[in-house]
Amino acid sequence: MSSLTQPEIDRGLRISIVEGGFAMVYATLGGGMFLTGLALWLGANSFQIALIAAVPPLVAGFSFLSGYLVRRVGSRKRLFIWLAAIGRAVFIVLVPLLLLQMKVSLVLFFAVVILSSLILTVAATVWQSWISDLVPEERRGRFFGLRNAIHGLIGVCVAYAAGRGMDWLKAEGKEPVGYGLAFGLAVLFGAVSTLLLLKQPEPEIKSRPSLSLRQTLLGPLQEPEFRKLILFLAVWFVTSSVAAPFYLVHLIRNLKFSFTAIGVYSMIGGAIGMFFQVLWGRAIDRFGSRPVTVLTFAFVGLCPLLWLFSTPSFHLPIWLDALLNGVVWTGGSLGLWNLLLDLADDPSHRESYFAIYSVVTGLAAFVAAMLAGVIAQALHNFRLTLFGFEFVNYSVLFLIAGIARFACLPLLLRVRERGSKSVRHTVRAVSALGVWRINRGRGVLLDALGFRSRGQP
């Protein structure tokens, strides 16, 4: 396998954006509100909903197979395509049963979710290794910012359109048919994404020293900065994601959101996120991944706290959360991803970095989901009214998640990145740029309204 030329790299990046769009359709229709909605329709309780959310992180340990399999197969491209094709196609088992409105057991539903999650967990680690070698380091921020922005727009448009269709079918008494169509289309678009990857080139796998199992599993943890990042992520996911399984459940069950309204919620965050993805990508290339990650994570603690004050007749906090998600979560996820790529710079442990990341965050998220399920089920009948707001069992989890997110920030501040600017410098530079843009915009507006003469500054 020869090294790639610049035109081959550019072609590969274009293909990545296109195939990722189809993958986003798969993820939107095969997960999120449709997966949660189907679980509720099948009669899952709060603990079972949490268990469904815990399945992907539970199987994260299998991501360590990626390094072994890459060495055996010799090609990340070939391995990923096979894994993605199988993992995405598993949901086809549910489609005929749902379209015919036949009974689907929770056991079968769980089996499909577990099998798909297990296979795609290994596939994701292989893809991360592949794409990190394909994207030039100096272009990572801009590329992933643009890629995520485009995919975010696709995701929210699909969520809205599918939500409208789902609401119509639900009103017609054909809710399971809607889920069948969603999962059937998800499998179809997932297959197209997988086929497009046949055209995406794979960089040469650099020769690697023979490593023992211990070195393969634990080698990256010898690096101090990567170890600090993993510690932060472990604490973050255990504490801050404790409410994650129940945001959609709360929207559907307690706030009485329709699928269309959920689609609008996604569209707000996605549309704003599309703009900010590009801005955060440029900021990462200019200032580094660490300061952008720290700045955005400093605000994400507000998101779950907003959910405390929403009622079936007062949805403003949810719309504010969508707005805040579009601004800060885009920067947080993009910054964290690029920070991981920056720290995972030893080719001999390439898959191991991503495997450790997947295992640690996965196990932490699993613990959080199980804890959330126990708390939510134990507080099933909890009701408290204060100042006109009614707080339920999920409100307790939102409060815990918000406080925990702020408490985790000192751990993130300990992580250092080579060549990045300080957080203070980044804040000053971004603030100055923001003030300059505001003044410039004000000047253009005044000129347009005729309040300034051409000779005035």
N, C-alpha and C positions, 0 to 999 in steps of 0.2 A: 504494500500500500504506500503510494508516494505522497509527499507533502502537497498541500493544496496551493494553487496559485491565487492571486488576489481576485481575479474574475470568478473563480470557483467558490471562494469564500463569500463574495457578494451574492452570487446565485443561491448559495446555501442559506444565507440570511433571509433572502426574499422568500424562499420556499418555507422557511421556518415560520415566517409571519402568516403565510397563506394557510399552511396545514394547521397552525395553531388556532386559526379562526374556526376551522371545522372541529377541532378538539374542544374549543370553548362551547360550541353548540352541544356537543356530546355531554360535557360536564354540566351545562345548564339544564338540559332536559333529563339527564340521568341522575341528577342529584338535587341539592338545594330544596326548594319548596315542593318539588314533585316527590322526592324521596320521603320527606317529612309528611307530606299530605297523604301519601299512600300508607305510611305507617299508621297515621291516625285513623284512616278509613278502615284499616285492618283491625283496629281496636287496641293498638299499643298504648300502654300506660306510660307515666312519666319515666319510670325506671327503664322500661323497654326502649323508649325514645332515646334516653341517654346511652343505652347499650348500643343502639344503632350508630350513634355518633362516635362511640368508643371503638367500633370495629376497625376503621382504618388505622388509628394509632396503635391498636392492639397488635396488628400484624406487621407493624413497622420493623420489628426485629428481623424479618425475613429480607430486609434490604441488604443485609450483609452477604446474601447469596449473590448479589450483583457482581462483586469483584471476582468471586470464584467462577461464575458463569462467563464473565467477559474473558477470563483467561482460558477457559475451556473452548468457548466458541471462537474467540479470536477477533470478533467484530462486534462493536457496540450497536451498530446499525442493524445488523441481522438479528441480534438478540432482542433489541427493543421492538422491532417490527412484529416478531412472533409473539412476544409477551403482550404488547398493546392490542394486537388483533384478537387474541384469546380473551384477555381481561375485559375488553370493551364489549365483546359479543355475548358475554355470559347472561346479560339481562334479557336476551331474546327468549329465555325460558319462560319469563313472566308474561310476555307480550300476548300470545294467543289466549291464555287464561283470562287476562284482563279485557281483551277485545270482545271475548264471548261472555263477559261478565260472570265467569265461573269463580268459585271460591278459591282464594289463595291463602294458604296457611302462613302464619307468622314464621313457622319453622323453615318453609321453603324460601320465604322472603329473606330471612337471616342468612340462609345458606348461600343464596345468590350474592348478597352484599359482601359476605365474608370472602367468598372465592374471588370475586372481582377485585376487592380491595387488596387481597394477598398478592395476586398477580401484578396488579398495577403499581403496588408499592415497590416491587423489585424493578419494574419497568421504569418508574420515575427516577430511581437512582442511576440507572444506566443512561437515561436521557440527560440528566444533569451533568454527568461526566462528558457526554458527547457534545452538548451545546456549550459547555464551558471552554472546551478546546476549540470549538468552531468560531466563537465570537472573540475578536481581538480585544485585549484588555482595555485599550484606550477608548474603545467604542461601546463598552458594556452598558454604561449608564444610559446613553442615548438610545441604543438598540433596544434594550429591555423596556425602557420607558415608552418608546414608540410601539413596540410589540404589545405591551400590556394595555396601552391606551386603545389600540385598534380592537384587541380582543375583548376589552371591557365594554366597548360600544356594542360589539356584536352580541355579547352576553346579555346586556340589558334589553336590547331590542328583541332578542329571542324570548327572554323571560316575560316581557310585556305582551308580545303577541301570543305566546303559548298560554299565558295567564288569562287573557281574554277568551281564548278558545276553551280553556278549562272551566271557566265560570259558566260559559254557555252550555257545555255538556253537563255540568253539575246541575244547572237549572232544569235541564231536560231529563234528569234522573239517570244520566249515563256517566257518572264520575269515574268508574273503573275503566271505561272506554278511553277517557281522557288520559289516564295514566298509561294505558296500553299504547296509545299513539305517541305519547311523550317518550317512552322507553324504546319503542320501535324506531322512531326517528333518531334517537340518541345513538342507537347501534349503527344505523345507516351512516350518519355523519362521522361517527368514530371510525368506521371502515374507510371512508374517503380520506380522513386525516392520516390513517396508517398507510394507505397506498401512496399518498403524496410524499411520505417520508422515504419512499424508495428512490426518489430523485434528489434527496438532500445528501450532499457529500459528507463523508466522515474523515476528519483529520487522522493522520497517521498516529497509531498508538505507540508512544515512545517506549523503547525497551526499558524494562523494569527489572530490578534485582529480585531474586527469589526470596520471598518473605515467609516467615513462619506464621502460623495461625495467630499467635499472640501479637506479632508485629502488625499483621493485617488489621486486627480488631482494635488494637490500642495505640498503634504508632502515632496517629494524629494527636492523641491526647498528651503527647510529650511536648507539644508546642504550647507555650503559656497563653498566648492570646486566643488561640482556638479553644483552649480549655476554659478560659474566662467566658467566652461567648456561649459555650455549651452550658456552663453553670447558669448564666443568665436565662437562657432559653428553658432550661429544666424548671427553674423556679417560676418563670413567667407562665409557662403552660400549665403547671400544676395549680397555680392560684388565679391567674388572670383569665383563663379560658373556662372557668368553672360554670359560667352561664351559657357557654357556646351552644349546647344542645337545645336550648329552649327559646332562643330569640324568635325563630319562625313559629314554634309552637305557640308562644305567647301572642304573636300577631294573629294567628288563625283562630285559636281557641278563646282567648280572653279579650283581645282588641277587635275581634270580628272583621279582620281585614279579608277582602276577597283576593283571589289570585291575581286579578287585574291590579288591585291596589299594591300588592306585594311587588308586582312588576314595575309599577310606577316608582315605588321606593328604590328598587334596584336601578331604575333609569336615572334617578336623581344623582345617586352616588356614582354611577357609571359615567354619566355625561360630564360631571365635574371632574371625576377621576381621569377621564381621557385627556383633559387639558392639563391637569397637574402631573400626570405621569411623565409627560414630555418635559415639563419644568423641573421636576425632581430628577429626571435622568440627566439633564444638563447640569444641575447642581451637583450631582454625584461625580460627574466627570471633572467638574471644576474644583470642588472642595473636598471630595472623598466620600466614601459610604458612611463612615462613622458619624460625622456631624449631622448629616441628613437623617440618619436613623434615630439619633438621640433627640433631635428637635421634634420629629414627628411623633415619636413614642411618648414624648412629654405631654402630648395632648390627647392621646387615645384613651386615657383613663376617664375622660369626660363622657365617652360614648355610652357605656352601660348605665351611667348615672342618669342620663336623659330618659331612659326607659322607665325609671321609677315614677315619672309624672305624667305618663300617657294613660288615657282612659278610652273606652269605646267611643266616646263623644269628643275627645280632645286628643288629636293625633299630632299636634305641632311638635312635641319633643321627638317623635319618630322621624318627621321630615328634617328636623335639625340634625338628628343623628345621621341621616342619609347624606346631608350636606357635609358634615364633619368627616364622615367616612371617605367621601370623595376627595377631600383636601389632604387629610393626614394619613389615613390608612394606606393610600397609594404610595406615599413617600416612605412610610414605615416598612411595608412589604418589599418595595423595590430596594430600599437601602439595606435591609437585612439580607436580601438575596445577594446583592453585590458585595456586602461585607463578608458573607460566607465564601463567595468566589475568591475574594482578595486573600482571605486567610487560608483557603484550601489550595495552596500553591505548590505542593510537593507532588510531582507526577507519579511517584512510586506508590502514593496512597490515595490517588484521585478518587476512586469509588469509596474508599474507607471514610473519607471526610463526610461525604454525603450520606453514607450509611449510618455513621455515628449521629449526624444531625437528625436523620429520620428516626432512628431508634430512641434517642433521648427525648426529642419533642413528641414522638409517638407515645412512648410510655407515660410521659408526663400528662399528655392530653387524655390518655386512657384513665389515669388515676383521677384527673379532674372530672371527666365524664361520669365515672362511677360514683365519685363523691357527690356530684351534682344530682345524679339519679336518686341516691339515697336521701339527700336533703329534700329534694322536690317531692318525693313520695312520702317522706315522713311528715312534711308540712302540707300535705295535699289539701287539707281543710282550713289552712291558715287564711284568715281575712282580718285586715286591720285598716280602719278608715281614719285618716288624719288630714285636717284642712281641706276636706272635700276630695282627697285622693284615696283610692282603695288599693292597698298593697296586698299581694298574694304570695304564694310560695316562691314563684320565680323572682319576685322583687328582692327577696333576701339574696338570691344568687347574683342579681345585677349589682346590688350594693357591695357584696364581697369582691366581685370582679373589678369594679371601679376603684375601690380603695387599694386593692392588690397591685393594680397596674402602676399607680404612683409609687408604691412601696418598692417596686422592682427596679426603678430607674438607677439607683446607685450601682447596681451590679452591671448595668449596661455601660455606665460611665467609666468603669474599670477597663473596658476593652480598648486596646490601642490598635491603630492601623497605620502602616507605613505610608508616608507621603500625604496623609490627609491633613486638612487644616483643623484648627481648634474649633470647638463649638462656638466660643465667643467671637472668633474672627468671622465665622460663617454667619452668625446672627447679625453682626454689624454690616457685613457685605450685603446680605439679603435685605436688611432693613433699608440701607441706603438705596439699593436698586428699587425697592418698592416705593420709597418716597420720590425718587426721580421719575418713576413711571406715573405716579399720581400727579405730580407737578406738570409733567409733559402732557398728560391727558387733559388736565385743567386748562393749560394754555391753548391746546387745540380747540377745546370747547368754547373758551372765551373769544378766540379769533373767529370761530364759526358764528358766534352770536353778535359779533361786531363790537364787543366791549373793549377791545385793545386795538390800537393802531398798529400798522405794520412796523413802524419804527421803534415801538416799545419792546423791551426785552420780555 
